[in-house]
Amino acid sequence: MVVSGRRSEPLRRLEQEIGVLAHPSDVRDPEAAGGLVQAALAAYGRLDGLVLNAGIGRGGSVGDLSLEDWDEVMRTNVTGPLLLLRAAIPHLLETRGAVVAVASVSALRNGTSNAPYATSKAALLQLCRSVAVDYGRQGVRANIVCPSWVRSEMADRRMARFAAEADLRGEGVDGAYEEVTGLLPLGRPGEPREIAEAISWLLSPAASYVNGSVLTVDGGATALDPGTLAFDFRVAPRHGEVPGTTR
């Protein structure tokens, strides 16, 4: 397995901890994307799977978003995966390999001030489905995983900002996760391992007839109609309020 990203130090830690091959690169650069695929071929002689997991988040509504943020998000979340796919597909055709793109529930259901990120993840979803349709007859499968909130460095930064903005009484990042994910059917954020296991299954022969599918790994977020929460008196509000009472 080859892992890649722009920051060298986390990659080196992974290399030491689990024995993968680290290859720092910026997949937004066409030469770097091709170099990553060549590094995998040089190390292992073949390419059986590709996971498109690079991503950044920037907020903003359509009327006030920064065009610089928009361009950066699209380059990282859409153009980068496109470049990797172009470099990898000739070799995946040889092995009848598989692709998994890590999108987001934001590709399916949006939130406020989320236009750049949500648009990019919806585009990534359709990019991966294009691979499924165009190359399925040649044996290449492509599927999409859509997580909800997962404990990660990127999510931790967002939760830290939320904790400060919402004045969560010193509860910090953990309190922010509880506040944001407490109303999900599973009532908690996901763990990276849970997303990795879904990806592993989609890459494996066990998913040999799964192609072009969207797998939501979201604790039930997309199954929930938020308009019904006001009627669910089993959900206790935070900070000492009594369920079912009015203020």
N, C-alpha and C positions, 0 to 999 in steps of 0.2 A: 504494500500500500504506500502511495505517495501522498503527502499532505502539503498544502501550499497556502501561502498568505503573504501579506506585505510585511508583517513583523517577524523578524527572525527568532527572537527569544522564545515565544510560545511554541514555535515549531520545533526548536531544539529540545525543549522540555518533553514534547511528545515523542520525539525521536528516542530520547533516553528512557522514557517511562514505558512505552509500549512497542518499541522496535520498528516504527515506521520510518520511511525515508522522507526527510524534510527537504523541501525545495522552495525557498523564498522567491516570490515573484508577484508581479502586479498584472492580473489577467486582463486589465483594461488595455494593456499594450499587446498588439497582435504578435510581436516577436516573443514576448514573455509567455503568452498563451501557448504558442507553438513549442517553445522551449520546455514548458512543463510536460506536455505530452511526450516529447522526445526523451525527457529524463525518465519518465515511467517506462518507456520502451527500452531504453538503455539498461535499466535496472532489472526488468522482468521479462523483456522480450515480447510482450503482448499487452493489450489493453482490454480488460473485461468489463470495466464499469467506470462511470464518471458521475461524481456527485457535485452538483452546482450549488455551493453553499456560501459563496461570497455575497456579502450584502451590507449596506449601510442604511440608516434611517435619517430622514430629514422631514420636518413638518412644514405646514403652511396650507392655507386654503388657496383656491384657484386665483382669487383676486389679489392676494398679497404675498404669495410665495416668491422666494428668491430664484431667479433664473439660474444663478450659479449653483444653488442647491439642487434645483431640478436637473441640470445637466450632470452634476456629480452623481446623483442617485441613478439616473438612467445609464450612465457609463458603467457604473459598478454593478448594478442589479440586472441590467438587460444586455448592454453591449459586451461586457466581460463574459457572461455565459455564452453569448453568440460566438465570440471568438474561440472560446474553448471547444464548443461543439464543432465548429468548422475544422479545428485541428484534430479533434478526436474521432469524428465519424468515420473517416476512411479505415481506421484501425478497429473501431467497434464493429464495422461491417465484416471484417475478417473473422472476428470471434463470436459474432452474434451476441454482442454485449448489451448492457443496459445503462440507462441514464436515469438519475433521480435529481430533480430540481427541488431545492428547499425554498418554497414561496412563503405564504403566510395566510392566515385567515383574513387578513386585509385585502387579499386578492378576491375574496368572496363577499365580505361584508365590511363596510367602511366605518370609520370614526371621524370625529371632527378634526380639522386642521391636519389632515393626513394625506393630502393629494399626491405629493411626489412619491412617497413610499408605496401607497396603495396602488397607484397607477403602474409603478414599476413591477410590483409583484403580480398584478394581473397580466402584464405583458410577458413576464417570465413564464407564467402558467401556459399561455398560448404558444409561446416559443417552444416549450417542451412538448406540447401537444402536436405542434407541427412536425417535430421529429418523430413522434409516435405514428402519425399518419403517413409521412413521406418515406419512412424507412422500416415500417413494421413488416412489410412483405419480404424484406431482406434480412429479417431476423433481429433487428434492433428494437428493443422496447424502451419506452420513455414514460416516466410517471412523475407525479408531483406530490410532495408532502407539504401540507399547510398547518404549521403549528400555531397555537395561540401564544400566550405569555409563557416563556421558558426562561428559567434562571440562566443568565449568560452575562457577559461583560456589557453588551449593548443594552440589554434589558435592565441591568443593575443601574446603569447611568440614567436611564429614563425614570426608573423608580426613585432614584435619589432626587431628581428634579421634582418629581411629583410629591415626594415627602416634604420638601421645602415649600412648595407652592400650596399644598393642602394643610400645612401646619399640623402634622400628625403627632404632636405632643411628644416629640423626641423618640418616636418609634422607628424612625429611619427607614432603610430599604426593606427590612422584613415587614414592617408595618405597612409600607406601600404595597408590597406584593399581596398582603392579606386583604387590604382595602380593594385593590383592583381585581383580584381573582376570587374573592370570597363569595361572590354571587354566581360563579360558574357552577354547573352541576357537580363537578368533582371538588370544587371549593379550594383549589390550590393551583399554583403554577406548575408547569411541567418541568422535568429534569432533562438535561441534555441526553442522558442515557436512553430515555424513552423515545426521543426523536431518532437517535441513532439506531435503535432496534427496528423502528419502522422502515428506515432507509435500508438497513441490512436485509430485511425481508423482501423489499421491492427489488433489490439487486439480485436476489437469490433465485435458484431454479424453482423454489416453492411458489414464486409469483410468475411463473412462465406464461400464463395467459392473461396477465394484467398489463394493459398497455393504454396509455393516454388517460389514466385514472388520476383522480385527485383524492388523496388520503388525508382527511383532517385528523390531526393529532392534537386536540385542542381542549381536552377535558369536558367536552360537550358544549363548547361555546357556540358553535354554529347550529346546534340543535335547539337552542334556547330562544324563545321569543321574549325579548326584554320588556315588551309591553305587558306581559303577564306577571311580572315580579311584584307589582303593587298588590296583587291578589294572593300572593303566596305568604301566608302568615307563619310558615315554618322558618322563613329566613329572618333571623334576628338582626336588627340594625346594630351597628357598633356603638360604643361609648355609652352603654347603660340604658338605651331606649328600650321600651317594652313593645314587642311585636303586636301589631293590630291596634295600637292606640293612635290617636290623632294629636297634633300639636296645635 
